[in-house]
Amino acid sequence: MDASAIALARENALPIVVFDIHEPGGFARVLRGEGRFTKITDER
């Protein structure tokens, strides 16, 4: 992820979700709101 992607996410109030793409079934679990991930938001 580069600085431009982070800036676009911030400008459009989009969260950034960080997870291990190499974990089997990890992406599907993240989509369901399960598994191990970190959600970065600009909530204060």
Secondary structure in CASP SS format (residue, H / E / C, confidence):
PFRMAT SS
TARGET T0000
AUTHOR 0000-0000-0000
METHOD secondary structure of the structure
MODEL  1
M C 1.00
D C 1.00
A H 1.00
S H 1.00
A H 1.00
I H 1.00
A H 1.00
L H 1.00
A H 1.00
R H 1.00
E H 1.00
N C 1.00
A C 1.00
L C 1.00
P C 1.00
I E 1.00
V E 1.00
V E 1.00
F C 1.00
D C 1.00
I C 1.00
H C 1.00
E C 1.00
P C 1.00
G C 1.00
G H 1.00
F H 1.00
A H 1.00
R H 1.00
V H 1.00
L H 1.00
R C 1.00
G C 1.00
E C 1.00
G C 1.00
R C 1.00
F C 1.00
T E 1.00
K E 1.00
I E 1.00
T C 1.00
D C 1.00
E C 1.00
R C 1.00
END
